[in-house]
Amino acid sequence: MHYLYDFGDSWDHVIKIEKWFDNTTTEGLPLLLDAAGRCPPEDVGGASGYAEYLDAISDPTHPEHEQMRLWGPEQFDPNVVDRKALEAAVNALSEIWKPRRRTTRSK
């Protein structure tokens, strides 16, 4: 499925369900299986802006190196994943999306 996040910057995500079992319960879903790469800084300007940002911070001779280094998060490493923070966020969604018991109203 495609998920468009932030219409202004057009972050287009592809979410792939690899396998579903008939006896799978929805209890505890969604579930983080794996993660790669760090989320880009807020308001970086979409995928192209993020690519430009990474070029600038990784090249000390880049004309915008210092400006981008000061603008973005300190010691930004695009390969470092904060798995604990991601798991906490996914677990919070799991709690919100947990199926609720239906109650019947008396007439």
N, C-alpha and C positions, 0 to 999 in steps of 0.2 A: 504494500500500500504506500502511497505517497502522502507525506505530511508536510504542508507548507507552514513554516513558522516564521513569523515576523514578515508580514506582507511588504513592508518598506524595503527590507534588505533581501528578501526572497531566499531564505534558508530553506532549501528543499531537501527533505529527508526521505530515504527509502527504508521502510521497515519490512523485514522479511520474516514470515513465520515459516520455520523450516520443517516442523513436524507437529502434528496434533494427534493425540490419542483419544479414542472414544471415551475412555474411563477417566479422563483428566478432569480434575476438579478446578473450579475457578478460585478456590480458597488460596489466598497468598499470591494471587496474580495481580499485577504484573511482577515479573521476576527478572533481575539483572543477571544475565549469563556471562557477558563479557563486555569489555569496553576498550577502546583504542583511541588515543589522542585526547587532548584536553579541549574543553569548550573554549571557543574564541572569546576575547574580551567583548563586553557589551558595547554596542554601537560602533563596531569595527568596520561596518559597511558591506556586509554580505560576504559571499565567498571570494569575490575578487578583492575586496578590501582586506580580508583576512590574509590572502596570498601576498598582497603588497606589504601588509604589516609584518608578516614572517620574513619576507625578503629584507625589509629595512632593519629589523632587530637583529638579524643574523649576520649582517654585513656592516662592520664598522665604517667602511668607506661609502656606504649608501648616503645620499644627501639628506635623507629624513631619519637616519639612524638615531641620533640623539633625541629628537622630538618624539619619535615613536617609543623609544625606550622609556622616556619620562611619562608619556601619556598612558601606556599600558600598565598592567600589573607588574610589580617588582619581580625580577628573576623569572619571567615567563618562559616556560619550556613547553612547547606544544606536544611533547611526547609523554609528559608526566600526567598520569590519571589519578585523581583523588577518588579511589574506589569507595572509601568509607562514606564520603559525601554523596556519591552517586547512589550507593545502596540505601542510604538514609532517605534520599529523595524518592526512589522507586518504592521503598517500603511505605512511605507516607501516601503515595498514590494507591498502593495496595489497600491501605486502611480506608481511604476515601471510597474506593470502588468496591469494597467488600459487599457482597450481596446482603441485603437486609431482610429480616423476616417480615413477611406481609401480615398485617393485622386486618381483621375484618371489622367493619363498623357495624354496630347494632342499629337497627332502625327505630 
